[in-house]
Amino acid sequence: MSAADNRAALRRAIEGWNQGDREAYLKLYDSRAVLHGYQGVGPGLDGIRQFYGGFWSAFPSSRIDLDQVVAEGDKAACSFTLAGLHLGEFNGIPATGKQVAISGITVLRFANGQCVERWSQADFLGLLQQLGVIPSPAPQPSAQQHPGPDRQPVDSKARSRRASKASENKALVRWFFKEAQTRHKLAAVDRFLSPDFVDYSSAMYGTPPNRDGVKQFFQVLYAGLPDVRAITHDQVSEGDIVVTRKTLRGTHRGQFMGAPPTGKVISISVIDMLRVSGGKITGHWAAIDRLGLLTQLGLAPPAG
């Protein structure tokens, strides 16, 4: 199956979700599919069915809007917004009747037209805040989200050129992470990010949506986790978009996220989506396991 076929399978599944056709959505998954990033998902399609059955009971009319979709080789990735009314019990939280919306990014690996493995990060901390379980911080200004360009069919030569450019863009993103998040070179921000760079996820960490905001975030990261490093697990790229699945790992030796030093090794699961143009990074979207981070810091109770 081609990358275009995988992208189409993902879009069909989301269309099924939005139409209330749950079996159409579940057809996306192979019988042995494995989901990473969501707690409480058992192995295989039966585990996935049980997990989403509980979610659909809590949010029966939920809708998923895909913001950007990219596909390369046997993988596809997308950023999304999920919205719905909380009308049933969810993880021990009784129905509140509240309208909620959370964002996330997911990466899927396909075989024979079905997803066999999926990695996701969704803002479950934001969900719990909207449900009133965890206090919400003061709202922060953020840049407006916007969808990526539609992908049009291309001939073989154009496809080859795009594949070459995708490889270059992935290498540039990896180099930026290495310089800024492993070598702690703050100057990498101005070197790799364009002057008109926009961080569409900056409200998540309360910084301005520009290069100065990125520097502020890195300074907090360096101070709290002085030996932090970025570990890249996988990348998916198409056109000007690069999706990177990674872990930030470091020892908590300084004040971080309001928590005093614990000496613990902290691991932060992240999926980044970046737009690259003219050899510079021009846009950024992030999905971060903020709830898992706060749990490791002792600022939130363990899930479950």
C-alpha positions in Angstrom: 0.0 0.0 0.0 1.2 3.5 -0.8 1.5 6.5 1.5 -1.5 8.0 -0.2 -3.5 4.8 0.6 -2.5 5.0 4.2 -3.5 8.7 4.4 -6.9 7.8 2.8 -7.4 5.0 5.3 -6.8 7.4 8.2 -9.3 10.0 6.7 -11.9 7.3 6.2 -11.6 6.2 9.8 -12.0 9.7 11.1 -15.0 10.2 8.8 -16.5 7.1 10.4 -15.9 8.4 13.9 -17.6 11.7 13.1 -20.6 10.0 11.5 -21.0 7.8 14.6 -20.0 4.7 12.7 -17.7 3.2 15.3 -17.1 0.0 13.3 -15.9 2.0 10.4 -13.4 3.7 12.7 -12.2 0.4 14.2 -11.5 -1.0 10.7 -8.5 1.2 10.8 -6.7 -1.2 13.1 -5.2 -4.6 12.5 -6.3 -7.3 15.0 -2.8 -7.2 16.6 -2.4 -3.4 16.6 -0.6 -1.8 19.5 -1.3 1.7 20.8 1.3 3.7 22.8 0.6 6.9 24.8 -2.8 6.1 26.1 -3.1 4.4 29.5 -5.5 1.5 29.9 -5.4 0.2 26.3 -5.2 -3.6 26.2 -3.4 -5.4 23.4 -4.9 -5.9 20.0 -8.2 -4.8 18.5 -10.2 -6.1 21.5 -8.2 -3.8 23.8 -8.7 -0.9 21.4 -12.4 -1.6 21.1 -12.8 -1.7 24.9 -10.8 1.5 25.4 -12.8 3.5 22.8 -16.0 2.0 24.0 -15.4 3.6 27.4 -14.5 6.9 25.7 -17.6 6.9 23.5 -19.8 6.2 26.5 -18.4 9.3 28.2 -18.3 11.5 25.0 -21.0 10.0 22.7 -21.1 12.8 20.2 -17.4 13.6 20.1 -15.9 14.8 16.8 -12.3 14.8 15.5 -11.1 17.5 13.2 -7.8 16.8 11.4 -5.6 19.8 11.2 -2.6 18.5 9.2 -2.0 15.1 7.7 1.3 13.8 6.3 2.3 10.4 5.0 5.6 8.8 4.1 6.5 5.2 3.5 4.5 3.0 5.8 3.7 5.8 8.2 1.1 8.6 8.5 0.9 11.4 11.1 -1.7 14.0 11.9 -2.5 16.8 14.3 -6.0 16.9 15.5 -8.6 18.5 17.7 -11.2 16.3 19.5 -14.3 18.0 20.9 -17.4 16.7 22.7 -19.9 16.9 25.6 -19.0 15.0 28.7 -22.2 13.0 29.2 -21.0 9.8 30.9 -18.4 8.5 33.5 -14.8 8.9 32.4 -11.9 7.5 34.4 -14.0 7.7 37.5 -15.2 11.3 36.8 -19.0 11.5 36.7 -20.7 13.3 33.8 -20.3 17.0 34.0 -22.2 18.1 30.9 -19.3 20.3 30.0 -18.1 20.9 26.4 -14.4 20.0 26.1 -11.8 20.1 23.4 -8.3 18.7 23.4 -5.5 18.7 20.8 -2.9 16.1 20.0 -0.6 14.5 17.4 -0.5 10.9 16.4 1.8 8.7 14.3 0.6 5.5 12.8 2.5 2.6 11.2 0.6 0.7 8.5 0.8 -2.8 7.0 -1.6 -4.0 4.3 -3.8 -1.0 4.6 -4.3 -1.2 8.4 -2.7 0.4 11.4 -0.5 -2.1 13.2 1.2 0.4 15.7 0.3 3.9 16.8 2.0 6.5 19.0 -0.1 9.3 20.4 0.1 12.4 22.6 -3.1 14.2 23.5 -3.6 16.9 26.1 -5.2 14.9 28.8 -4.0 17.4 31.4 -6.0 20.0 29.5 -9.0 17.6 29.5 -8.9 17.1 33.3 -8.6 20.9 33.7 -11.7 21.5 31.6 -13.6 18.8 33.6 -12.6 20.7 36.8 -10.5 17.9 38.2 -7.3 19.8 38.1 -7.1 23.6 38.5 -6.6 25.5 35.3 -3.9 28.2 34.9 -4.7 31.6 33.6 -5.3 31.5 29.9 -2.3 32.4 27.7 -2.4 34.1 24.3 -1.5 31.8 21.4 -1.1 31.9 17.7 -4.1 30.7 15.6 -3.9 27.1 14.5 -4.3 26.5 10.8 -4.5 23.4 8.6 -1.7 22.4 6.2 -2.0 22.6 2.5 -3.9 19.9 0.6 -1.7 17.3 -0.9 -2.2 16.9 -4.6 -1.2 13.9 -6.8 2.3 14.3 -8.2 4.3 12.5 -10.9 7.2 10.3 -10.2 9.9 12.9 -10.8 8.1 15.4 -8.5 7.7 12.6 -5.9 11.4 11.9 -6.0 12.3 15.6 -5.5 9.8 15.8 -2.6 11.4 12.7 -1.0 14.8 14.3 -1.2 13.6 17.5 0.3 11.8 15.6 3.0 15.1 13.9 3.9 16.8 17.3 4.1 14.1 18.7 6.3 14.2 15.8 8.7 18.0 16.1 9.0 17.7 19.9 9.7 15.1 19.2 12.4 17.2 16.6 14.1 20.2 18.9 14.0 18.2 21.7 15.7 17.1 19.3 18.4 20.7 18.2 19.0 22.1 21.7 19.1 19.3 23.3 21.2 18.0 20.4 23.4 21.1 18.2 23.9 24.0 20.6 23.5 22.0 23.4 25.1 23.1 26.0 22.5 20.5 28.8 22.8 22.0 30.5 19.7 20.5 27.6 17.7 17.1 29.2 18.0 18.2 32.2 15.9 20.2 29.9 13.6 17.5 27.4 12.8 14.2 29.3 13.3 13.1 32.0 10.8 12.6 35.6 12.1 8.9 35.2 11.5 8.7 31.8 13.2 5.4 31.0 14.9 4.9 28.6 17.8 1.3 27.5 17.7 1.6 25.6 20.9 3.2 28.3 23.1 0.1 28.7 25.3 0.8 25.3 26.7 3.9 26.5 28.4 3.0 30.2 28.8 5.6 31.8 26.5 5.3 34.2 23.5 4.6 32.4 20.2 7.9 33.5 18.7 11.7 32.9 18.9 12.0 34.7 22.2 9.3 32.4 23.6 11.3 29.4 22.5 14.4 30.7 24.2 12.4 31.3 27.4 11.2 27.7 27.4 14.7 26.3 26.8 16.1 28.4 29.6 13.6 27.0 32.0 14.3 23.5 30.6 18.1 23.9 31.0 17.7 25.2 34.6 15.3 22.5 35.8 17.0 19.5 33.9 20.6 20.6 33.5 21.6 17.4 31.7 18.5 17.2 29.5 18.9 15.6 26.1 16.6 14.9 23.1 16.3 11.3 22.0 14.7 11.1 18.5 12.7 7.9 17.9 11.1 8.4 14.6 10.3 11.0 11.9 7.6 11.3 9.2 7.9 14.0 6.6 5.9 15.2 3.6 6.3 18.5 1.7 7.3 21.2 4.2 6.1 19.3 7.3 8.3 17.2 9.6 6.8 15.2 12.5 9.2 13.9 15.1 8.5 11.5 17.9 11.0 12.0 20.7 11.8 11.9 24.4 13.3 14.7 26.5 15.2 13.1 29.4 17.2 14.7 32.2 17.8 14.8 35.9 15.6 17.1 38.0 18.2 19.2 39.7 16.6 22.7 39.6 13.2 24.4 40.0 11.0 23.1 37.2 7.3 23.6 36.5 6.9 24.8 40.1 8.5 21.7 41.6 11.7 21.9 43.7 14.6 19.6 42.7 13.9 15.9 43.3 17.0 14.3 41.8 14.8 12.1 39.7 15.4 11.3 36.1 12.5 12.8 34.2 11.3 11.6 30.8 9.0 13.8 28.8 7.2 12.2 25.8 6.8 14.7 22.9 5.6 14.6 19.3 6.6 17.7 17.4 5.3 18.9 14.1 7.4 21.6 12.4 7.1 23.5 9.1 10.3 24.0 7.2 10.8 26.6 4.4 13.9 27.8 2.8 16.2 25.9 5.2 14.5 27.5 8.2 11.9 26.3 10.7 8.9 28.6 10.3 6.2 26.9 12.4 5.8 24.6 15.4 3.0 22.5 16.9 3.6 20.2 19.9 1.9 17.5 21.8 3.5 16.9 25.2 2.6 14.5 27.9 2.1 17.3 30.4 0.1 15.1 32.8 2.9 12.4 32.8 5.4 15.2 33.5 3.5 16.6 36.4 3.1 13.1 37.8 6.8 12.5 37.7 7.4 15.9 39.5 4.9 15.0 42.2 2.5 17.7 41.2 -0.3 15.4 40.0 -1.5 12.0 41.3 -0.7 8.9 39.2 -3.3 8.1 36.6 -5.6 5.2 37.1 
